[in-house]
């Protein structure tokens, strides 16, 4: 059990060392995960700039 834990810790440390050293192959998946959140942030910024509809347009709540 301890050897498995050692291999897991070693694997995590190796991944961290490679990503921090600038290996672009490992940074690419992180960039792909980040892209939808950047698009969502820009869409929310545009939506905040739009004027609010007059009262009663969406059912008069």
N, C-alpha and C positions, 0 to 999 in steps of 0.2 A: 504494500500500500504506500509506503514511504517513497519507493522508487517511482511510482506513477506520479506522485505529487511533485517529486523532483523534476521529472520530465516536463510536466505541465508548467512549472515555474520557469524552467529553462527555456521552454518554447515561447512563453510570454515575454521573457526578457529578450530573447533573440528577435522577436517581432518588434518590440519597442526599439531595440538598437537599430534595426534596419529602417524602420519608419523615421526615426530621428536623424539618421545619417543622410537622408535625402534620396532614398531609393524611390524612383517615380513609379515603378510597377506596383508598389504597395500603396502609394498615395492615390493612385487612380480610382480604386473602389471607394475611398473616402470622399473624393471629389464627386463621384456619381451619387453618393448618398446625400451630399450637401446641396446639390443642384435644385431638387424640388423645394427645399426650404427657402432658398434664395428667391426662386420664382414666386412662392407664396408670399414672401415678405414684400416683394415689389407689387404684387397684385393688391395686397392689403393697403399699401401706401397710396396706390391709385384710387382705391375704393374710398379711402378717407377724404380724398380731395373732391370727390363728386358731391354735388348738392343733394341735400336731403329732400325726399319727395314730400309734397304737401300732405297734411293730415287727412286720413280717410282713404288714401289710395290703396292700401293693403288691407281693406276690410274694416276699417274704423275701430281699431282696438283702443 
